[in-house]
Amino acid sequence: LGNGCEVLEKFALQFKSLNDAVSTVVEFFGMNACDGTGAVKDQSKPHMLHLSGVFVRNKQVMVRAQMQTAKEGVVLKVAVRSESDELSRMIADYIK
């Protein structure tokens, strides 16, 4: 999927650890973590999570989620890509 139908968002999440944030984001989107990114190796560094899934009518969706601990939780920067702007926006808006 190209970046033509990509939606970028940034959120502050109320989690105490990257592990909790990663597992919740994976469960929330209901997608599969790719390339072993579903496990956090170092809590002190930003973590990049790659998710892949198929939406209704076989529409492929990919999510790139960068998470980093902050003073009061975890900062999540998410990029959603799909075959259409509307689908990418809808999936990114799930978090709100």
PLY file of the C-alpha trace (Angstrom):
ply
format ascii 1.0
element vertex 96
property float x
property float y
property float z
element edge 95
property int vertex1
property int vertex2
end_header
0.00 0.00 0.00
1.35 3.41 -0.91
1.15 6.47 1.29
-1.49 8.17 -0.88
-4.31 7.06 1.45
-2.44 7.51 4.72
-3.88 9.17 7.82
-1.59 10.37 10.63
-2.72 11.03 14.20
-1.13 11.55 17.61
-2.63 10.56 20.97
-1.77 10.56 24.67
-2.60 7.20 26.25
-2.98 6.52 29.96
-0.73 3.47 30.31
2.12 2.94 32.75
4.20 0.76 30.44
4.88 0.24 26.76
3.96 -3.44 27.13
0.45 -2.53 28.29
0.07 0.05 25.52
1.26 -2.32 22.78
-0.98 -5.21 23.82
-4.00 -2.89 24.11
-3.39 -1.25 20.71
-3.05 -4.68 19.05
-6.28 -5.87 20.69
-8.09 -2.60 19.96
-7.38 -2.65 16.22
-7.97 -6.42 16.00
-5.06 -6.83 13.60
-1.97 -9.01 13.54
1.40 -7.69 14.66
4.03 -8.10 11.92
7.70 -9.00 12.11
7.75 -9.59 15.88
6.76 -5.99 16.65
4.08 -7.14 19.10
6.73 -7.57 21.81
8.58 -4.67 23.44
12.30 -5.33 23.84
13.44 -2.16 25.64
11.03 -0.08 27.75
13.31 2.98 27.65
13.25 3.38 23.86
10.40 4.22 21.48
8.66 1.12 20.14
7.44 0.72 16.56
4.45 -1.59 16.11
3.39 -2.75 12.65
-0.12 -4.16 12.21
-1.77 -5.72 9.20
-5.35 -6.78 8.64
-8.21 -7.15 6.20
-11.34 -5.04 6.50
-14.79 -5.63 5.02
-14.78 -6.64 1.33
-11.13 -7.72 1.51
-9.76 -4.19 1.92
-6.18 -4.45 3.16
-5.23 -2.16 6.05
-1.85 -1.46 7.61
-1.12 0.46 10.80
2.24 1.80 11.94
2.14 2.80 15.60
5.10 4.44 17.32
4.86 4.51 21.10
7.07 6.15 23.68
6.73 6.59 27.41
6.10 10.12 28.62
5.68 11.78 32.02
2.00 10.89 32.28
1.56 7.81 30.10
2.44 6.81 26.57
2.48 8.95 23.42
1.08 7.14 20.38
1.78 8.31 16.84
-0.25 6.27 14.40
-0.27 6.04 10.61
-3.09 4.13 8.93
-2.87 3.06 5.29
-5.52 1.43 3.17
-6.92 1.52 -0.34
-9.11 4.56 0.42
-8.86 7.79 2.39
-12.27 7.18 3.97
-11.31 3.76 5.33
-7.98 5.03 6.67
-9.74 7.95 8.39
-12.44 5.70 9.87
-9.87 3.33 11.37
-7.74 6.17 12.76
-10.87 7.70 14.30
-11.58 4.50 16.28
-9.06 5.68 18.85
-10.89 8.93 19.56
0 1
1 2
2 3
3 4
4 5
5 6
6 7
7 8
8 9
9 10
10 11
11 12
12 13
13 14
14 15
15 16
16 17
17 18
18 19
19 20
20 21
21 22
22 23
23 24
24 25
25 26
26 27
27 28
28 29
29 30
30 31
31 32
32 33
33 34
34 35
35 36
36 37
37 38
38 39
39 40
40 41
41 42
42 43
43 44
44 45
45 46
46 47
47 48
48 49
49 50
50 51
51 52
52 53
53 54
54 55
55 56
56 57
57 58
58 59
59 60
60 61
61 62
62 63
63 64
64 65
65 66
66 67
67 68
68 69
69 70
70 71
71 72
72 73
73 74
74 75
75 76
76 77
77 78
78 79
79 80
80 81
81 82
82 83
83 84
84 85
85 86
86 87
87 88
88 89
89 90
90 91
91 92
92 93
93 94
94 95
